[in-house]
Amino acid sequence: MSPLKNIEVVKGSPFFSFPLEIRRAIYSSLEFPNAIHVFLRNGKVALSICVEPETGGYGDNGAERRPEGCDQEESTTELVWARRLQSTWGAHWRCDEIAQGISSDGSGDSPDRTIMAVLSVCKRMRAEISELLARHTVFNVTDLETLDVLAQAPRGSEILSSPCSLLSFAIPSLRKLSITLRLRLPLLRALENDTTETTFDGDAPAADANLMAECSRVRATWSRTWPLLALQLKQLRHLYIWLDHEDKRSWSLVDECKILLPVAASMSPARIASLKDVTFNLPKLHPRYEDPERHFTKGSAQTPELITIHRRLRQRYFAEQDASGRLSVEFKPDFPVMYEVNHLALQGQLSMPDEEYEEYERGQWESGVDVELELEFEFESIRNWNTFEHTA
């Protein structure tokens, strides 16, 4: 039974006559999760549990999001898969389903019920529990709007109905912040410059008025957020930033240095004395487009000394929508494009560890071989051979 079950916590309650250490011990017995998601719902801050551990360099390519072991029709399975691939929560797509209450494993049933219940008792309890959460729990943010609220939340807000009231009590004690952003490519490219026109290779200027306005808004939010966070999060120790775009085109088309160097300048031990480490989790770079002036490459002068760069396998399955609105799934690999080929041969003598195979493919690209074209040729040969066998 919860220690708070039989305590009527109201103004003047005997509960608050206990020493703060005792009250904290009681709060701790509620067994809050190790990590939570913080997001806006109907204009107010909401919480949900985080169930997704940090992924390594290989593992999350999108195939694992396809529903398995169910009796759904193929069309329904495809729709669920496509929806999961569209998640802006990136590697936290399972957490996204839980927050929306659509998790198929039952873990989405009122995941934030205990936390939100005790946070709603009274302002004093909200302040004390928010501080406890901030000291021991990883706060995950997956959208710029919530990050903007966190950066601008006044400390110790007196207005309980304010969207930032929960965060305002937590900010002074926040130790671990994890940020996951999967943005539309034009919005991400808008962060590369200070102009009002957003362009990228192979496209005309983004002339649509609504898109231009959104690019300007996102750019302004990005610019003001990081200096404000440095002022707010004086107890921050660990910062983890996961970044990607939603497009099928290679991550390497993005100028990650222009986007992230301002972040590194603001979120540094020089600005936040308690900060111990900052990690940027980014997709692997394609050798065809890799540029030490635009990317954090090995030995690049662009890489900040105090920043850890972690490269991961990028999502390789994408949701596509046709003119009728029907969703389907398309496979489009980024580097290493031969990743699946290597895994198909895992039980053969020619297979290599992922890291070795990646270096082999990199050498092919650097020697002038178009590996993607070679892969398409191999697939076409297989298709033609299967057709020949079928008609023979």
N, C-alpha and C positions, 0 to 999 in steps of 0.2 A: 504494500500500500504506500502511496506517495506520502512523504512527510507533510505535504501541504494539504492533504485531504481534509483534515478536521480543523484546519486553522482558518478562521474567518479573517481574511486580510483586508481590513478597512482602515480608514483614518483613525489613528489612536489605537490600533490593534496591538495586543501584547506581543504578537510575533516580532514587531520591530523593536521591542525592548530587549530582545536577545542581542548579544554582541555580533558585530558584522561577520566575524569568523565563523560563528555558529550558523548564521543565516546562509553564508556561502557553502558550508558543508551540507546543509539541507538542500540547497539548490543543486549542488553537484550530484546528489543521489538521484536526480531526475534522469541521469544518463543521457545527456545531450549527445548528438552525433559528432564525429570527428570533423566532419565537413558539411557545410550547408550552402544552398544557393539563395542568393538575395536578389529579388527582382520586383518590378512594379506590376501590381494587379489592380485594375480599376483605380489607378491613381495613388495607391498606397503601397508601402513596402510589404512584401510577403516573403515567407521563408519556405524552403522545402529541403529534404535531405539530398545529399550527394552520394551516389552509389558507384561512380565511375572512378577507378584508380587512375593515376597518371599512366599514359600509354608510352611505350618505348619507341624506338626508331622504326620498328616493324610491327604490324599487327592490325591497325584499324584502317582498312582500305575501302570499307563500305560493304564488303561481301557479308560480314558478320551481322549486318542489320536486316538481312532477309529472314523473315519468319520461318522457323523450322518446327517440325514435329506437331503440326496442327492440321485440322481437317478442312481448312479454308480452300475455296476455289482458287485456281491459279491467278485469275484476275484480281481477286481480293488480296492475295499474297503480294502481287505486284504493286498494288496501291499502298499497302502498308509499308512495303520496302521503299517506295518512292517518297512517301511522307517522311520516313525516318532520314532518308538521304537529304531532304530539304531542311533539316533542323539547323537553325542558326546557332545551336548550342554545341556544334562541332562534336568533339569526342564525348561530350556529356549528353548525347542524344537520349540515352536511357533516363537520365535525370529530367530531361525535357518532358518525356512522357509521364513521369511521376508527378511533376509539377502541374501538368494538365489533367491528371487523374485518368489517363488512358493506358497506364502500364498494364501489359498483359499478364504479368506475374503476380498481380495483386498487391505489389508494394506501393502502388499509387494511391491507396486508400488513406486519405487524410494524413499525409506524411508529416505535416507541420502542426498537427493537432496539439501535441503536448507543449511544444515551444510557444505557439501563439496563445494557447490558453493561459499559461502563466504570465506571459508578457502583457496580457490584457487585464490582469487583476487590478493593478493600480500603477501610478506613475513611479512610485518609489521602487516597487518590485521590478518594474520594467527597466529602470536604470541599473539596478544591481545585477539582474540576470543578463542584460545586454553587455555589461562590462565583463561578466564571467565568460560569456560566449566569445567575446572578442579576444580574451586572453588565451583560450584553449582550442578554438575552433577555426578551421580554414573557411574564410568567406569567399564564395565563388560568385563572380558577376559575369553575365554572358551578353550584355547589351550596353550600348553607349549611354542610353537614357538613365539607367540605374547607376552607372559609373558617374555620370554627371551629378545625380542627386547625392551620391556619396561624397563627391568632392565639394559640394556646396552646402551640405547639411550643417546647420548651426549647432554648436555643441550644447547639450543639455536643453534641447527644445522643450518649451513649456506646453506646446500645442500637441496633444495626443493625437489629434486627427490629421496632423501634418504628415505628408508622405515620408518625410525624413526623420520623424520623431524616434523611431527605433534605432536608426543608424546614428543619430546624434549622440545617443548615450554610449554607443559602442566605439565610435571613432577614436576617442582618446586612448583606448586600450588595445586597438586592433593590432594583432601580431602577424597574421598570415593572410595575404590577399592573393587570390588566383583570378585572373581575367582571361576569359575565352571569347574571342570575337571572330565571327565568320560573316564578313560583310559582302555586299554586292561589289563586284569589281569596280564599277565607276566610282563608288563611294570610297573604296580603298585607294584608288588612284588619285582621288581628290585630296588625300592627305599628303601627297608628294610635293605639292606646290602651294603657293599663296595666291594664284590667279583664280579668276572666276570661271575659266574654261577648262574642262576636263577632257583630255584626249588620251588615247593609248594606241599602240601599234595596230594598224589595219582597220581603224575605225575613224569615222568622221567625228567632229566635235559633238559633245553631248548637248544638243540644242534644245531638247525638251525642257520647257520652263520648270516643270515640277521637279525633274531630276536635277536641274541646275540649282534650284532652291535647296533641295535636299543635300546636295554636295556641299553647298556653302554652309548649311547648318551643321553638318557632320564635321567639316573642317574647323569651324569655330569651336564646337564642343571639344574636339581633340586638342586644340591649341590651349584652351583654358583649363582643361581637366588636370593635366599633370602637374603644373605648378601649384594648383589648389590642393591636390592630393598630398604633395610634399609638405604643405603647411598643416594639413589636417592630421596626417598619420605619423605623429611624432614617435610612436612606439612600434612602428612597423619593423619587422625583422626579415620577413621573406616575401618576395614579390615574384609571381609566376605569370607570364603573359603568353598565351597561345593565340596565334594569328593565322588567318587564311581568308580566301575569298570564295565565292560560291560558283565561279565560272569554271568551265572545263579546261580553259587555257592554262598554260603552265604558271605556277607561282612565280617563276623566275622573271616574268614580264614586269613584276612589281619592283619598284625601287625601295627595298626594305630599309636601306640606310636612311633615306630622307624621312621615312615614316617613324622609325624607331630611335634615331639618334637624339631627337628632342626629348623623348621619353627617358632615355638613359641619362640625359643631362639633368632632368628634374628629379628623377627617382634614383638618387645616389647617396652614398654615405656623407657626402659634403652637405647635402640638404637635409638628410634624415640620419642623425647620428647613430640610431639603433639598428639601421639596416645592415644585414649580414650578407645577403645574396639576392641577385636579380637574375632570373632566367627567361630568355626568349625562346619559346618553342615554335619553330618555323618548319615549313615543308622543305624537303630536300631540293637542292638546286639542280637544274638541268644544265649539263655541260655546254649545250648549244647556246644558251642564253646567259650563262654565268658571267658576271662582271664584277671585279673587285672594287670598282667605283660605286656600284649600286647594291652590292650584296656583302654580307659578312662571310667572307671566304677565309680559308686557312692562311694565316699570315697577313691578312688584309689590315692596312692601317686604319680602316674604318671601324674595326671592332673595338668597342670600349674595353678597357682593361678589366673592369670589375663586373662585366656582364658575361654570363654563361650562355652560349648558343647551343641549343639542342635541335638537331634535325630529325624529322620523322617522315615516314612514308605518307604521302598525301592521299586523300580520298580519291578513289579511282572509278567509282560508280556514281552516276548523276541522274537525277530525275528530269525527264523531258516531258513537255506538254505540247500536244499537237493543236491544230487549229480548232478542233472540236472540244478541247479541254481535257482530253484523255491523257492520263499520266502513264509513262513507261520508264524503264531504266536503261541507261546507256553506259557502256564501258569506255572510258577514256583515260588511259594511264599517263601519268607524269613520270619523270625519272625516278627509279629505273624502270623503263618500259618493259623489260624482259623479266620482271619480278615473278610473274605468274608462271612463265616458262620454266624458270629454275625450280619452282615449287612443284610443278608437274613431274619433274624428274627426281624428286626427293629420294625415291627408293632406287634410283639408278646410280651407276658408278660415276656419271658425269656431273652430278649435282655438286654445288658449292655452298658453303655458308653464305648467308645473305650479304655480309660485308665484302667478302671476296668477289662475289658475283657482281656487286655494285661497282667495284673497282675495275673489274674486267669490262663491264659495259661502258664505264667512263672512258677507259682507254680506247674503246671502239669509236666513240663519239669524237674524241680528241684527235684520232687518226683520220677523221674524215668520213667514217662510215655512218650512214643514216640508219640507225638501228631500228627506228620505228618503221621505215619503209621496208627493211628486211623482214621485220615481224609480219607486216601486212602481206608480203610476198609468200612467206611460209604458210600463213593461214589460208591464202588463196590456193596454194598448192594442195593443202589438205582438203579443202572444199572440192577442188576439181577431181582429186583422186577418189573421194567418197562418191561423187557423182558418177565417175567412170565405173566403179565397182557396182553401184546400184543398177546401172543400165546394161552392164556386161552380161 
